[in-house]
Amino acid sequence: MDEILARFLENLGSRVGGPLTFRLLIQPLVVSVLAIRAGIQDARTGRPAYGWAVLTDSQNRSGLLREGWKTVAKVFTLALIIDVVYQLIVERWVYPLESLIVAILLAIVPYLLIRGPAARLTRELSKRSYTHGRL
């Protein structure tokens, strides 16, 4: 098990300077834009922060997860495919679990981290513009 973990960490680190490095910037950037758009929509419709709602709203959790997946599925799939191609080029072998973890890190984690704060920031900016508009 220690060998697998050591190989995984080494392979993960080598992705930064290897071929197809641009994806490490582009894919999170695309997901961030999608998360910001969804966060703005959440703020406009008065929905709570996405991550918090997923954790605390058991009645709507499956719908929220389905909605989030619908948004990131294409980027996640692309991240998965590109990582498999990367592994074939560099490792001449495919480690599916590594590809899955990389796709999660590039597509799902940024989405979860950005959507809620984007909604909160939109609400705050809306309040400020409303307050300033009345003065």
Buried (B, 14 or more C-beta within 10 A) or exposed (E): EEEEEEEBEEBEEEBEEBEBEEBBEBBBEBBBEBBBEBBBBBBEEEBBBBBEBBEEEEEBEEEBEEEBEEBBEEBBEBBBEBBBBBBEEBBEEEBEEBBBBBBBBBBBEBBBBBBBBBBBBBBEEEEEEEEEEEE
